[in-house]
Amino acid sequence: MARRFRGILAGLLIAVVAGCSASTPPIGPADLALVGTPLEGCCRETEVYAPVLIALIEPFAPLLGNAVGASVYRSGYLADERVQAQVLQVVRPLDVVLLSNKHRASGNTIPGLFGHLAVYLGTEAELRALGMWNHATVVPHQAEIRAGMTFIESDRLGVHLSLPEEILNTDRVVLTRPQLASNARRREVVAGFAQRLGMKFDYHFDNATPDELYCAELVSIVMPELRLPTRIIYGRETILPDDVAAQASTGRIPLAVAAYFRGKPEVWERSDRAGLITDLADWWQRGRNEKPAAGAPGV
């Protein structure tokens, strides 16, 4: 019955999309921050679905989100032990990781090249070095971390720890390094993430509902000093991963690009901040080569 209901909803969504046009929100602070940079104009066409469609599917967001989130087309181009080993050599505790999951339906419903964020929490050794391994917030999760779950993310499963091979099964990875004030602040941030493990996922991507968290909202709440850019999309304040990538790569927020890995069929390469800027500009200025799927927006 649930599968049939999802099929009916999908057909309805396709019909509505076919008959409606998208809109472009007014210029806001996230756009003004990029004025005078190579990415000026990036991330503007964010409302890729007609507002009437959003209103129609809003009540079904959790159902559609789970259906879209479970849909996988192929393995990520970086699902290769060699590139993942390189990523893990570079990544440091509390790095914010931007992911381009175009191999999944969910990666094609968020406007932009990147559609998801995760944070590298650290190994047992790294957490011990920071003085957090025996902290009250970390102790309940020691077994998971020892089992290799060193990343934290928020997706349809809620806020949870993940294995590197799960996170890095993607098409592109950007490692961004937060400029935090001190080790004392880093310890507070680790505790902040650990305290939120188990929280529910925010299917509506609304910053006004902090009792449920989507991926970028989790990062923003725990590390507000990063000043992750927000914009109004479909009447709600939200954080677009491409805005984070754009402002990090142009030095507009205290996130430094530490490394950029990008994959294509049968090949991958390590690039840099300039390569990231070029790829973002290409995506937004020349038009998307990969159109968003007809499904729940942003799930």
C-alpha positions as CSV (number, residue, x, y, z in Angstrom):
1,M,0.0,0.0,0.0
2,A,2.8,2.4,0.9
3,R,4.5,1.7,-2.4
4,R,1.3,2.4,-4.3
5,F,0.8,5.6,-2.4
6,R,4.3,6.8,-3.2
7,G,3.7,6.0,-6.9
8,I,0.5,8.0,-6.9
9,L,2.3,11.0,-5.3
10,A,5.2,10.7,-7.7
11,G,2.8,10.8,-10.7
12,L,1.0,13.8,-9.2
13,L,4.2,15.7,-8.7
14,I,5.4,15.1,-12.3
15,A,2.1,16.4,-13.5
16,V,2.3,19.5,-11.4
17,V,5.9,20.2,-12.4
18,A,5.1,19.9,-16.0
19,G,2.5,22.6,-15.7
20,C,4.2,25.1,-13.4
21,S,7.2,27.3,-13.6
22,A,9.8,28.1,-11.0
23,S,10.6,31.5,-9.5
24,T,13.7,33.4,-8.5
25,P,13.8,34.9,-5.0
26,P,14.9,38.5,-4.5
27,I,18.6,39.2,-3.9
28,G,19.6,38.7,-0.2
29,P,22.7,38.8,2.0
30,A,24.0,35.5,0.7
31,D,24.1,37.0,-2.8
32,L,25.5,40.3,-1.7
33,A,28.4,38.5,0.0
34,L,29.6,37.2,-3.3
35,V,29.5,40.5,-5.2
36,G,32.9,41.3,-6.6
37,T,34.0,37.6,-6.5
38,P,34.3,35.1,-9.3
39,L,31.1,33.5,-8.0
40,E,28.9,36.6,-8.1
41,G,25.5,35.4,-9.2
42,C,26.1,31.9,-7.9
43,C,23.2,30.1,-6.1
44,R,20.5,32.6,-7.4
45,E,18.0,30.2,-9.1
46,T,17.2,28.3,-6.0
47,E,13.4,27.8,-6.3
48,V,13.5,25.1,-8.9
49,Y,10.0,24.0,-8.1
50,A,6.8,26.0,-8.5
51,P,5.5,27.3,-5.1
52,V,2.2,25.5,-5.7
53,L,4.1,22.2,-5.9
54,I,5.8,23.0,-2.6
55,A,2.4,23.7,-0.9
56,L,1.0,20.5,-2.4
57,I,3.7,18.1,-1.1
58,E,4.6,19.8,2.2
59,P,2.3,17.6,4.2
60,F,3.9,14.5,2.7
61,A,7.6,15.7,3.1
62,P,8.6,12.8,5.5
63,L,7.1,10.1,3.3
64,L,8.6,11.6,0.1
65,G,11.9,12.3,1.8
66,N,12.3,8.7,2.9
67,A,11.3,7.4,-0.6
68,V,13.7,9.8,-2.3
69,G,16.5,9.2,0.2
70,A,16.4,5.5,-0.4
71,S,16.7,5.8,-4.1
72,V,20.3,5.2,-5.4
73,Y,21.2,5.1,-9.1
74,R,24.8,3.9,-8.9
75,S,27.9,4.0,-6.7
76,G,29.6,7.4,-6.2
77,Y,32.6,8.2,-8.5
78,L,34.8,8.4,-5.4
79,A,33.8,5.0,-4.0
80,D,37.4,3.9,-4.4
81,E,39.7,2.9,-1.6
82,R,42.6,4.9,-3.1
83,V,40.9,8.3,-3.1
84,Q,39.2,7.7,0.2
85,A,42.5,6.9,1.8
86,Q,43.8,10.3,0.4
87,V,40.8,12.1,1.9
88,L,41.3,10.5,5.3
89,Q,44.9,11.6,5.2
90,V,43.9,15.2,4.8
91,V,40.8,15.4,7.0
92,R,41.0,16.8,10.5
93,P,38.6,16.7,13.5
94,L,35.7,19.1,13.0
95,D,36.3,19.6,9.3
96,V,33.0,20.4,7.5
97,V,32.7,18.1,4.5
98,L,30.6,19.1,1.5
99,L,29.3,16.3,-0.7
100,S,28.0,16.1,-4.2
101,N,25.7,13.0,-4.2
102,K,24.5,13.1,-7.8
103,H,24.4,9.3,-7.7
104,R,21.4,9.5,-5.4
105,A,17.9,10.9,-6.0
106,S,18.4,13.1,-2.9
107,G,21.4,14.7,-4.5
108,N,19.3,15.8,-7.5
109,T,16.6,17.5,-5.5
110,I,18.6,20.2,-3.9
111,P,19.6,23.0,-6.2
112,G,23.3,23.2,-6.8
113,L,26.4,21.1,-7.3
114,F,26.6,20.1,-3.6
115,G,23.6,18.8,-1.7
116,H,24.8,17.5,1.7
117,L,27.2,18.3,4.6
118,A,28.8,16.1,7.2
119,V,31.4,16.7,9.9
120,Y,34.5,14.6,10.7
121,L,34.3,14.1,14.4
122,G,37.5,12.1,14.8
123,T,39.0,8.8,15.7
124,E,39.5,7.6,19.3
125,A,43.2,8.7,19.1
126,E,42.2,12.2,17.8
127,L,39.5,12.6,20.4
128,R,41.9,11.5,23.2
129,A,44.4,14.1,21.9
130,L,41.8,16.7,22.2
131,G,40.8,15.6,25.7
132,M,37.3,14.5,24.7
133,W,37.4,10.7,24.6
134,N,36.2,10.3,28.2
135,H,33.9,13.3,28.1
136,A,30.3,12.5,29.3
137,T,28.9,13.3,25.8
138,V,31.3,11.1,24.0
139,V,31.4,8.0,26.3
140,P,28.0,6.6,25.1
141,H,29.3,6.6,21.5
142,Q,32.7,5.1,22.1
143,A,31.8,1.7,20.7
144,E,30.5,3.3,17.4
145,I,33.6,5.4,17.1
146,R,35.9,2.5,17.7
147,A,34.0,0.6,15.0
148,G,35.1,3.4,12.6
149,M,32.1,5.7,12.7
150,T,34.1,9.0,12.7
151,F,31.7,11.3,10.8
152,I,28.5,12.9,12.0
153,E,25.6,13.9,9.8
154,S,21.9,14.5,9.7
155,D,19.8,12.8,7.1
156,R,16.5,10.9,6.9
157,L,17.8,8.6,9.7
158,G,18.3,11.7,12.0
159,V,21.6,12.9,13.5
160,H,23.9,9.9,13.6
161,L,27.5,8.7,13.2
162,S,28.6,7.3,9.9
163,L,31.5,5.3,8.5
164,P,34.0,7.0,6.1
165,E,33.1,4.6,3.2
166,E,29.4,5.7,3.6
167,I,30.2,9.4,3.6
168,L,32.8,9.2,0.9
169,N,30.6,7.1,-1.5
170,T,30.0,10.3,-3.4
171,D,31.0,12.2,-6.6
172,R,32.8,15.2,-5.1
173,V,34.2,16.0,-1.7
174,V,35.3,19.4,-0.3
175,L,37.1,19.4,3.0
176,T,36.7,22.8,4.7
177,R,38.5,23.7,7.9
178,P,36.7,25.8,10.5
179,Q,38.8,28.6,12.1
180,L,37.9,28.0,15.7
181,A,39.3,30.2,18.5
182,S,41.0,27.5,20.7
183,N,41.2,23.9,21.7
184,A,38.8,24.7,24.5
185,R,36.3,25.9,21.8
186,R,37.0,22.7,19.8
187,R,36.1,20.6,22.9
188,E,32.8,22.5,23.2
189,V,32.1,21.8,19.6
190,V,32.7,18.1,19.9
191,A,30.4,18.1,22.9
192,G,27.8,20.1,21.0
193,F,27.7,17.5,18.1
194,A,27.7,14.5,20.5
195,Q,24.8,16.0,22.4
196,R,22.7,16.1,19.3
197,L,23.1,12.5,18.2
198,G,19.7,10.9,18.0
199,M,17.8,14.1,17.1
200,K,15.2,14.0,14.3
201,F,15.8,15.1,10.7
202,D,14.1,18.3,9.5
203,Y,12.3,17.3,6.3
204,H,11.2,20.9,5.8
205,F,14.7,22.4,5.9
206,D,13.6,25.3,8.1
207,N,16.0,27.0,10.4
208,A,13.1,28.1,12.6
209,T,12.5,24.6,13.9
210,P,15.7,23.8,15.9
211,D,14.1,20.7,17.5
212,E,14.7,18.9,14.1
213,L,17.9,19.4,12.2
214,Y,18.9,19.0,8.6
215,C,22.6,18.6,7.7
216,A,23.7,22.3,7.4
217,E,21.5,23.4,10.2
218,L,23.3,21.0,12.5
219,V,26.6,22.5,11.6
220,S,25.3,26.1,12.0
221,I,23.8,25.5,15.4
222,V,26.9,23.8,16.8
223,M,29.4,26.3,15.2
224,P,27.6,29.6,14.8
225,E,30.9,31.4,14.5
226,L,31.2,29.9,11.0
227,R,28.4,32.3,9.9
228,L,27.0,29.8,7.3
229,P,25.1,31.8,4.7
230,T,21.3,31.7,4.9
231,R,18.7,32.6,2.3
232,I,14.9,32.5,2.0
233,I,13.7,29.7,-0.2
234,Y,10.0,29.0,-0.5
235,G,9.3,31.4,2.4
236,R,11.7,29.8,4.9
237,E,15.2,30.5,6.0
238,T,17.5,27.7,5.0
239,I,21.2,27.0,4.2
240,L,22.2,25.9,0.7
241,P,25.4,23.7,0.6
242,D,26.5,25.6,-2.6
243,D,26.3,28.9,-0.7
244,V,28.6,27.4,1.9
245,A,31.0,26.1,-0.8
246,A,30.9,29.5,-2.6
247,Q,31.6,31.6,0.5
248,A,34.2,29.3,1.9
249,S,36.1,29.2,-1.4
250,T,36.0,33.0,-1.7
251,G,37.0,33.7,1.9
252,R,33.7,35.2,2.9
253,I,33.3,32.9,6.0
254,P,35.8,31.4,8.4
255,L,36.0,28.0,6.6
256,A,39.2,27.3,4.7
257,V,39.2,24.9,1.7
258,A,41.7,22.2,2.7
259,A,41.2,19.9,-0.2
260,Y,38.8,19.2,-3.1
261,F,38.4,15.8,-4.7
262,R,36.2,15.3,-7.8
263,G,35.2,12.2,-9.7
264,K,34.0,11.2,-13.1
265,P,33.2,7.8,-14.5
266,E,36.3,5.6,-14.2
267,V,38.5,8.5,-13.0
268,W,39.0,10.9,-10.1
269,E,41.4,13.7,-9.3
270,R,42.5,16.0,-6.5
271,S,41.8,19.7,-7.3
272,D,42.0,22.8,-5.2
273,R,40.2,26.0,-4.2
274,A,40.5,27.5,-7.7
275,G,39.1,24.3,-9.2
276,L,36.2,24.4,-6.8
277,I,35.4,28.0,-7.8
278,T,35.6,27.1,-11.5
279,D,33.2,24.1,-11.0
280,L,30.7,26.2,-9.0
281,A,30.8,29.0,-11.6
282,D,30.3,26.5,-14.4
283,W,27.3,24.9,-12.7
284,W,25.5,28.1,-12.0
285,Q,26.5,30.3,-14.9
286,R,26.2,27.9,-17.8
287,G,23.2,26.1,-16.4
288,R,22.8,22.7,-14.8
289,N,23.7,19.7,-16.8
290,E,22.0,17.5,-14.3
291,K,18.4,18.7,-13.8
292,P,16.7,18.1,-10.4
293,A,14.5,15.1,-10.2
294,A,10.7,15.4,-9.8
295,G,10.5,14.6,-6.1
296,A,10.5,16.2,-2.7
297,P,12.5,19.4,-2.9
298,G,15.7,19.4,-0.9
299,V,15.3,16.0,0.6
